[in-house]
Amino acid sequence: MSRKMKCSLEEKLKGIKEYLSGEKAVIQICDEMGIHSATFYDWLKIYNDVGEANLIVSTKNKYYCDSLKLNAVKDYLAGKGSLRNICCTYEISSPRVLSDWIKKYNGHKTIKSHNKQGDRIMTNGRKTTYEERIEIVAFCISNNDDYQATADKFNVSYQQVYTWVRKYKANGYEELIDRRGKRKDTDEITESDKLSAQLKLIEAENRRLKMEIDFLKKLKEVERRR
């Protein structure tokens, strides 16, 4: 099958409608158009989710603002949808584009922006000590799991904060120990350090619990006034 570089909007719509009407099978349409089946299913997904206008291929590079990039990555990492779903929500041209942002975000690399001031939006990852991770998780928990505010305060990445909090909630404070490399944090952490970490995290959880109780009290007061 010879490969076709680009297909017009009319060609895409013709193939989609032939498939939806049952007139032709995917393999036949792809063979006639000189495209891969994955490409056709991409078109079909876009057509069903956000409409035919989004099938138009622009001759210019598409730019995305920094906040859109960050929100799309955070939504995916939080499990709010698949790559395709997130792309449809934010009108991102391809799952490959979003996947590239995610890889750079997780690797704490710069995601390039047409606005140079925005190039640092996802470059906040850094190495941390065990004590810092305890403090970071405690702050995040006591602030109602505000990952972004915590990342900004401690100059780390959103993904780092999210991962540490998730690990702590799943298996306790010992999950915050860095076990990579030949020399482990475990060898240097005393029983006193462990107890101090436990107390700090318990205090953070108690502060959040108090905030939740106070909020419920306020809510009841509002409901009584009504």
N, C-alpha and C positions, 0 to 999 in steps of 0.2 A: 504494500500500500504506500503510495507516494504521500509525503507529508505536506500539508498546506500550511503556510506561515500564519495567515489570518483569515478569519471568516467574517463576513459582514453581519450586521444585526438581522437582516432579512434571511440570510442563510441559517443563522442560529435558530430563529423563530420557526422557520420552515421545518428544520429537523426536529425540534421539540414538539411541534404540533403533529408531525407525522408519527412520532412515538406515542404521544398521549392519545391519539385517535386509534392507535392500534394498527395503523396502516403499515408501519415498518418496525422491524426490531432494531435495537441499539447497534448491534454488530453491522447491520446493513447500512444504517445511517452513517456510522463512523467510517465505514469503508468508502462510501460515496463522497464524504466530505474530506477524507484524508486526515482524520483526527484520531486521537486515542480515546478509548471509552471513558477514562477518568475525566478528560476534558469535557466530554458531553454531559456527564453526570454533574460536573461543576455548574455548567450552564443551567441544567434542569433544576438544581438546588436554588440557584440565584433567581430563576424565573418563578419558582413556586413561593419563595420566601419574601422577596423584595420587588418583584416585577421586572418586566422586560427592559425597562430603561437602563437598568444596571448591567445589562449585557453589552452595552455600547463600550467599545474599546477606545479610549482617548489616545490621541496621537502625542499628547503631552504627558510628562511624568506627573503622577498624582501625589500631592503633598498632604501630609497628615499633621495636625497640630500635636504638640507634645502631650497635652492633657488627654487627647484621644488615645494616643499610643499607650500611655500609662494605665488609663482606665480599662482598655481592652486587655492588656496583659494581666492586670489585677483580677478582672472578671474571670479570665480563663484559669488562673492559678487558684482562685477561690471555688472553682468547680461550677460556675454559673452557665456553662455551655461548652459545646465542642468547638474546635477551631472554626468549623464552618458556621456554626450558630453565632459565634462572637463576630466573625467577619460580616455576617448579614446584619447584625445589630448595629455595627459601627460603619457599615458600608466600606469595608476594607477589600481591596481588589482581589486578594488571594489568600488562602490559608498559609501559603508559603511565606507571605509577608509577615503575618502575625507570628508564625513559628520562628522567624528570624529575630523578631523583637523579643520574644520570650527567651530564646537562647542567649541573647546579649544581656538581657535583664538578669537572668540566673547566673551568668558569668560575670556580672558587674561591669559590663563593658558599655561604652557610649553608643547610644542609638542616635544616628545622625539626623539632624533636623535642618530644614532650610533656614531656620532662625538659629544662628550660632549660639545665642544665649541659652537655647533649649537643649544643647548637646549634653548637658550634665545631668539631665533629669533622671537617668537610670544608672548613674555611676557611683552610687553611695556605698557600695559594698566594701568592707575592709575586714582585716583579721581582728579578732577580739579574744580577750582572756576569759577564763571561766567566771571570774568575779564580774566582769562587764556583762556577760550573758545573763547572769542572775539578775543584775540590776535592770537590764533591758527588759527581760521577761516580767519582772515585778512591776515596772513602770507601765508596761503595756496592759497587764491584767488589771491594775488599779485604775486604768483609764479606759475601761470598757473595751478592751481589745482594739484600740485605735492604732493599727499597724503603721499607718503613714505618719502620724504624729510622733510615734516612737522612733521610727526610722529617721525622721528629720532631727529629732532631739539628740540622738546618739550618733548621727552620721554613719548609719549603716543602711543596707537596702531593705526595702519592703519585704522581699522574699526571705531574707535572713531572719527578720523579726517573726514573720509568719511561721517559718520552719521551727524556730526555737520554741515559740509558744505552743505550737501543735505537739512537738515532742514532749515538752514538759507536761502538758495536759494528758497525754497518752500514757507516759511511763514515769513521770516524776522528775525531780531536779537532776538526777544522775545522767539523764539524757543530754544535759547541757555540757557534759564533759567532752572535750575534744579528744577522741581516741585515735586520731590519725597520726601517722609518723611513728618513729621508733621510740621517742620519749613521750609517754602519755601524761596527760594532766593528772590522772588518777594517782600517780606516784607522788605528786606534790601537794595533794589536797588532804588536809588533816581532818580528823573527826570534828574538830571545832569549826573548821570551814564548812563542813557539810551541815552541821547544826545551824550555823549562821545563815546558810543559804535557805534551809527549810523554813526558818523563822521569817526571813524576809519575804519569801513567796507566800507563806500563810498570811502574813500581814497584808500583803497586796490583795489576796483573795478576800480577806475580811473587809478591806476598804471598798472593794467593788460590791460586795454583798450589802454593805451599809448603804452605798449609793442606790442600789436596786430597791432596798427597803424604803429609803427616803422617797424615791420616785413613786413607789406604789402608794405611800401615804399621801403624797401630793395629789396623785390621781384620784384617790378616794375623796379627798377634800373637794376637788373640783366637781366630782360626780354628786356629792351631797349638796353643793351649792346650786346645782341645776334642779 
